[in-house]
């Protein structure tokens, strides 16, 4: 089992689902990997900031309350091309992907940044944390 498969299972468990049943979550964990085209979690956060949603994404990273996000804001934050890529990998429409990501991303980013900072190796640390439980 690859690191991304293990991570997908860990994140799926963390969010109350099974990533094997959620292809969008599998695509998202690939996106958050350090070697992804986006640049991992830091790149994802920068993409949202660059696209005018800095306040929202910064709330997910910070230690305070997570601001909600709409499917339309997910499309704005990720950009249409990236959302389309995730939707295609997951085998769903961009509208469904936006809706699902609006529910997944705030909690996922929050859990990957428990100290309020983006740290190198955050995904690997998360995986290790779940393997120890």
KOLNULUM-842421 format. One record per residue (C-alpha): x, y, z; residue number from 1; residue in three letters. Coordinates in steps of 0.2 Angstrom, whole numbers, plus 2048, in hexadecimal, padded with zeros to 3 digits. Example, Ala and Ser with C-alpha at 12.3 -4.5 7.8 and 13.67 -1.06 7.14 Angstrom:
<pt><X>83E</X><Y>7EA</Y><Z>827</Z><nr>1</nr><rest>ala</rest></pt>
<pt><X>844</X><Y>7FB</Y><Z>824</Z><nr>2</nr><rest>ser</rest></pt>
//
This chain:
<pt><X>800</X><Y>800</Y><Z>800</Z><nr>1</nr><rest>unk</rest></pt>
<pt><X>807</X><Y>811</Y><Z>7FB</Z><nr>2</nr><rest>unk</rest></pt>
<pt><X>809</X><Y>820</Y><Z>807</Z><nr>3</nr><rest>unk</rest></pt>
<pt><X>7FB</X><Y>828</Y><Z>7FE</Z><nr>4</nr><rest>unk</rest></pt>
<pt><X>7EF</X><Y>819</Y><Z>800</Z><nr>5</nr><rest>unk</rest></pt>
<pt><X>7F3</X><Y>818</Y><Z>812</Z><nr>6</nr><rest>unk</rest></pt>
<pt><X>7F1</X><Y>82B</Y><Z>814</Z><nr>7</nr><rest>unk</rest></pt>
<pt><X>7E0</X><Y>82A</Y><Z>80B</Z><nr>8</nr><rest>unk</rest></pt>
<pt><X>7DA</X><Y>81D</Y><Z>817</Z><nr>9</nr><rest>unk</rest></pt>
<pt><X>7E0</X><Y>827</Y><Z>826</Z><nr>10</nr><rest>unk</rest></pt>
<pt><X>7D8</X><Y>837</Y><Z>820</Z><nr>11</nr><rest>unk</rest></pt>
<pt><X>7C8</X><Y>82D</Y><Z>81C</Z><nr>12</nr><rest>unk</rest></pt>
<pt><X>7C8</X><Y>826</Y><Z>82D</Z><nr>13</nr><rest>unk</rest></pt>
<pt><X>7CB</X><Y>837</Y><Z>835</Z><nr>14</nr><rest>unk</rest></pt>
<pt><X>7BD</X><Y>83F</Y><Z>82B</Z><nr>15</nr><rest>unk</rest></pt>
<pt><X>7B1</X><Y>831</Y><Z>82F</Z><nr>16</nr><rest>unk</rest></pt>
<pt><X>7B2</X><Y>829</Y><Z>81E</Z><nr>17</nr><rest>unk</rest></pt>
<pt><X>7BB</X><Y>81C</Y><Z>815</Z><nr>18</nr><rest>unk</rest></pt>
<pt><X>7C6</X><Y>823</Y><Z>807</Z><nr>19</nr><rest>unk</rest></pt>
<pt><X>7C4</X><Y>813</Y><Z>7FD</Z><nr>20</nr><rest>unk</rest></pt>
<pt><X>7B2</X><Y>818</Y><Z>7FB</Z><nr>21</nr><rest>unk</rest></pt>
<pt><X>7B6</X><Y>82B</Y><Z>7F8</Z><nr>22</nr><rest>unk</rest></pt>
<pt><X>7C0</X><Y>82D</Y><Z>7E8</Z><nr>23</nr><rest>unk</rest></pt>
<pt><X>7C0</X><Y>840</Y><Z>7EB</Z><nr>24</nr><rest>unk</rest></pt>
<pt><X>7C9</X><Y>83D</Y><Z>7FB</Z><nr>25</nr><rest>unk</rest></pt>
<pt><X>7D6</X><Y>832</Y><Z>7F3</Z><nr>26</nr><rest>unk</rest></pt>
<pt><X>7D9</X><Y>840</Y><Z>7E5</Z><nr>27</nr><rest>unk</rest></pt>
<pt><X>7DA</X><Y>84D</Y><Z>7F3</Z><nr>28</nr><rest>unk</rest></pt>
<pt><X>7E7</X><Y>843</Y><Z>7FD</Z><nr>29</nr><rest>unk</rest></pt>
<pt><X>7F1</X><Y>842</Y><Z>7ED</Z><nr>30</nr><rest>unk</rest></pt>
<pt><X>7F0</X><Y>855</Y><Z>7EA</Z><nr>31</nr><rest>unk</rest></pt>
<pt><X>7F6</X><Y>858</Y><Z>7FC</Z><nr>32</nr><rest>unk</rest></pt>
<pt><X>806</X><Y>84D</Y><Z>7FA</Z><nr>33</nr><rest>unk</rest></pt>
<pt><X>816</X><Y>856</Y><Z>7F9</Z><nr>34</nr><rest>unk</rest></pt>
<pt><X>81A</X><Y>851</Y><Z>7E8</Z><nr>35</nr><rest>unk</rest></pt>
<pt><X>809</X><Y>857</Y><Z>7E0</Z><nr>36</nr><rest>unk</rest></pt>
<pt><X>808</X><Y>864</Y><Z>7D3</Z><nr>37</nr><rest>unk</rest></pt>
<pt><X>800</X><Y>870</Y><Z>7DF</Z><nr>38</nr><rest>unk</rest></pt>
<pt><X>80E</X><Y>86F</Y><Z>7EC</Z><nr>39</nr><rest>unk</rest></pt>
<pt><X>806</X><Y>866</Y><Z>7FA</Z><nr>40</nr><rest>unk</rest></pt>
<pt><X>7FC</X><Y>86E</Y><Z>807</Z><nr>41</nr><rest>unk</rest></pt>
<pt><X>806</X><Y>87E</Y><Z>807</Z><nr>42</nr><rest>unk</rest></pt>
<pt><X>803</X><Y>87F</Y><Z>7F4</Z><nr>43</nr><rest>unk</rest></pt>
<pt><X>7F0</X><Y>87C</Y><Z>7F7</Z><nr>44</nr><rest>unk</rest></pt>
<pt><X>7EF</X><Y>88A</Y><Z>804</Z><nr>45</nr><rest>unk</rest></pt>
<pt><X>7F9</X><Y>896</Y><Z>7F9</Z><nr>46</nr><rest>unk</rest></pt>
<pt><X>7ED</X><Y>892</Y><Z>7EA</Z><nr>47</nr><rest>unk</rest></pt>
<pt><X>7DE</X><Y>897</Y><Z>7F5</Z><nr>48</nr><rest>unk</rest></pt>
<pt><X>7E7</X><Y>8A7</Y><Z>7FB</Z><nr>49</nr><rest>unk</rest></pt>
<pt><X>7EC</X><Y>8AC</Y><Z>7E9</Z><nr>50</nr><rest>unk</rest></pt>
<pt><X>7DA</X><Y>8A9</Y><Z>7E4</Z><nr>51</nr><rest>unk</rest></pt>
<pt><X>7D3</X><Y>8B5</Y><Z>7F1</Z><nr>52</nr><rest>unk</rest></pt>
<pt><X>7CE</X><Y>8A9</Y><Z>7FF</Z><nr>53</nr><rest>unk</rest></pt>
<pt><X>7DC</X><Y>8AC</Y><Z>80B</Z><nr>54</nr><rest>unk</rest></pt>
<pt><X>7D1</X><Y>8B0</Y><Z>81A</Z><nr>55</nr><rest>unk</rest></pt>
<pt><X>7C8</X><Y>89F</Y><Z>817</Z><nr>56</nr><rest>unk</rest></pt>
<pt><X>7D7</X><Y>894</Y><Z>815</Z><nr>57</nr><rest>unk</rest></pt>
<pt><X>7E1</X><Y>89D</Y><Z>822</Z><nr>58</nr><rest>unk</rest></pt>
<pt><X>7D3</X><Y>899</Y><Z>82F</Z><nr>59</nr><rest>unk</rest></pt>
<pt><X>7D5</X><Y>886</Y><Z>82A</Z><nr>60</nr><rest>unk</rest></pt>
<pt><X>7E7</X><Y>887</Y><Z>82E</Z><nr>61</nr><rest>unk</rest></pt>
<pt><X>7E6</X><Y>891</Y><Z>83D</Z><nr>62</nr><rest>unk</rest></pt>
<pt><X>7E1</X><Y>88B</Y><Z>84E</Z><nr>63</nr><rest>unk</rest></pt>
<pt><X>7D0</X><Y>894</Y><Z>84F</Z><nr>64</nr><rest>unk</rest></pt>
<pt><X>7BF</X><Y>890</Y><Z>848</Z><nr>65</nr><rest>unk</rest></pt>
<pt><X>7BF</X><Y>88A</Y><Z>836</Z><nr>66</nr><rest>unk</rest></pt>
<pt><X>7B5</X><Y>896</Y><Z>82A</Z><nr>67</nr><rest>unk</rest></pt>
<pt><X>7A9</X><Y>88C</Y><Z>81F</Z><nr>68</nr><rest>unk</rest></pt>
<pt><X>7AB</X><Y>88C</Y><Z>80C</Z><nr>69</nr><rest>unk</rest></pt>
<pt><X>79F</X><Y>88A</Y><Z>7FE</Z><nr>70</nr><rest>unk</rest></pt>
<pt><X>7A1</X><Y>87F</Y><Z>7EF</Z><nr>71</nr><rest>unk</rest></pt>
<pt><X>7A2</X><Y>88F</Y><Z>7E4</Z><nr>72</nr><rest>unk</rest></pt>
<pt><X>7B0</X><Y>895</Y><Z>7F0</Z><nr>73</nr><rest>unk</rest></pt>
<pt><X>7B9</X><Y>884</Y><Z>7EE</Z><nr>74</nr><rest>unk</rest></pt>
<pt><X>7B9</X><Y>887</Y><Z>7DB</Z><nr>75</nr><rest>unk</rest></pt>
<pt><X>7BF</X><Y>898</Y><Z>7DD</Z><nr>76</nr><rest>unk</rest></pt>
<pt><X>7CD</X><Y>893</Y><Z>7E9</Z><nr>77</nr><rest>unk</rest></pt>
<pt><X>7D3</X><Y>884</Y><Z>7E0</Z><nr>78</nr><rest>unk</rest></pt>
<pt><X>7D0</X><Y>88B</Y><Z>7CE</Z><nr>79</nr><rest>unk</rest></pt>
<pt><X>7C5</X><Y>882</Y><Z>7C2</Z><nr>80</nr><rest>unk</rest></pt>
<pt><X>7D3</X><Y>877</Y><Z>7BA</Z><nr>81</nr><rest>unk</rest></pt>
<pt><X>7D9</X><Y>870</Y><Z>7CB</Z><nr>82</nr><rest>unk</rest></pt>
<pt><X>7C7</X><Y>86C</Y><Z>7D0</Z><nr>83</nr><rest>unk</rest></pt>
<pt><X>7C4</X><Y>864</Y><Z>7BF</Z><nr>84</nr><rest>unk</rest></pt>
<pt><X>7D3</X><Y>859</Y><Z>7C2</Z><nr>85</nr><rest>unk</rest></pt>
<pt><X>7CE</X><Y>853</Y><Z>7D3</Z><nr>86</nr><rest>unk</rest></pt>
<pt><X>7BC</X><Y>850</Y><Z>7CC</Z><nr>87</nr><rest>unk</rest></pt>
<pt><X>7C3</X><Y>846</Y><Z>7BE</Z><nr>88</nr><rest>unk</rest></pt>
<pt><X>7CE</X><Y>83C</Y><Z>7C9</Z><nr>89</nr><rest>unk</rest></pt>
<pt><X>7BF</X><Y>838</Y><Z>7D4</Z><nr>90</nr><rest>unk</rest></pt>
<pt><X>7B3</X><Y>835</Y><Z>7C6</Z><nr>91</nr><rest>unk</rest></pt>
<pt><X>7A7</X><Y>842</Y><Z>7CB</Z><nr>92</nr><rest>unk</rest></pt>
<pt><X>7A1</X><Y>853</Y><Z>7C5</Z><nr>93</nr><rest>unk</rest></pt>
<pt><X>7A9</X><Y>863</Y><Z>7CA</Z><nr>94</nr><rest>unk</rest></pt>
<pt><X>799</X><Y>868</Y><Z>7D2</Z><nr>95</nr><rest>unk</rest></pt>
<pt><X>799</X><Y>859</Y><Z>7DD</Z><nr>96</nr><rest>unk</rest></pt>
<pt><X>7AC</X><Y>85A</Y><Z>7E0</Z><nr>97</nr><rest>unk</rest></pt>
<pt><X>7AA</X><Y>86C</Y><Z>7E6</Z><nr>98</nr><rest>unk</rest></pt>
<pt><X>79C</X><Y>868</Y><Z>7F2</Z><nr>99</nr><rest>unk</rest></pt>
<pt><X>7A6</X><Y>859</Y><Z>7F9</Z><nr>100</nr><rest>unk</rest></pt>
<pt><X>7B6</X><Y>863</Y><Z>7FB</Z><nr>101</nr><rest>unk</rest></pt>
<pt><X>7AC</X><Y>871</Y><Z>804</Z><nr>102</nr><rest>unk</rest></pt>
<pt><X>7A8</X><Y>865</Y><Z>811</Z><nr>103</nr><rest>unk</rest></pt>
<pt><X>7BA</X><Y>85C</Y><Z>811</Z><nr>104</nr><rest>unk</rest></pt>
<pt><X>7C7</X><Y>86A</Y><Z>80F</Z><nr>105</nr><rest>unk</rest></pt>
<pt><X>7C4</X><Y>874</Y><Z>81F</Z><nr>106</nr><rest>unk</rest></pt>
<pt><X>7C5</X><Y>865</Y><Z>82B</Z><nr>107</nr><rest>unk</rest></pt>
<pt><X>7D3</X><Y>85D</Y><Z>821</Z><nr>108</nr><rest>unk</rest></pt>
<pt><X>7DE</X><Y>86D</Y><Z>820</Z><nr>109</nr><rest>unk</rest></pt>
<pt><X>7DA</X><Y>870</Y><Z>833</Z><nr>110</nr><rest>unk</rest></pt>
<pt><X>7DF</X><Y>85E</Y><Z>838</Z><nr>111</nr><rest>unk</rest></pt>
<pt><X>7EF</X><Y>860</Y><Z>82D</Z><nr>112</nr><rest>unk</rest></pt>
<pt><X>7F4</X><Y>870</Y><Z>836</Z><nr>113</nr><rest>unk</rest></pt>
<pt><X>7F1</X><Y>86D</Y><Z>849</Z><nr>114</nr><rest>unk</rest></pt>
<pt><X>7FE</X><Y>87A</Y><Z>84E</Z><nr>115</nr><rest>unk</rest></pt>
<pt><X>7F7</X><Y>887</Y><Z>842</Z><nr>116</nr><rest>unk</rest></pt>
<pt><X>806</X><Y>885</Y><Z>837</Z><nr>117</nr><rest>unk</rest></pt>
<pt><X>809</X><Y>87C</Y><Z>827</Z><nr>118</nr><rest>unk</rest></pt>
<pt><X>818</X><Y>870</Y><Z>82B</Z><nr>119</nr><rest>unk</rest></pt>
<pt><X>822</X><Y>866</Y><Z>81F</Z><nr>120</nr><rest>unk</rest></pt>
<pt><X>81D</X><Y>854</Y><Z>820</Z><nr>121</nr><rest>unk</rest></pt>
<pt><X>80C</X><Y>857</Y><Z>827</Z><nr>122</nr><rest>unk</rest></pt>
<pt><X>804</X><Y>849</Y><Z>81D</Z><nr>123</nr><rest>unk</rest></pt>
<pt><X>811</X><Y>83D</Y><Z>823</Z><nr>124</nr><rest>unk</rest></pt>
<pt><X>80E</X><Y>842</Y><Z>835</Z><nr>125</nr><rest>unk</rest></pt>
<pt><X>7FC</X><Y>840</Y><Z>833</Z><nr>126</nr><rest>unk</rest></pt>
<pt><X>7FE</X><Y>82F</Y><Z>82C</Z><nr>127</nr><rest>unk</rest></pt>
<pt><X>80A</X><Y>82A</Y><Z>83A</Z><nr>128</nr><rest>unk</rest></pt>
<pt><X>7FD</X><Y>831</Y><Z>847</Z><nr>129</nr><rest>unk</rest></pt>
<pt><X>7F0</X><Y>826</Y><Z>840</Z><nr>130</nr><rest>unk</rest></pt>
<pt><X>7FB</X><Y>817</Y><Z>840</Z><nr>131</nr><rest>unk</rest></pt>
<pt><X>7FF</X><Y>819</Y><Z>852</Z><nr>132</nr><rest>unk</rest></pt>
<pt><X>7EC</X><Y>818</Y><Z>857</Z><nr>133</nr><rest>unk</rest></pt>
//
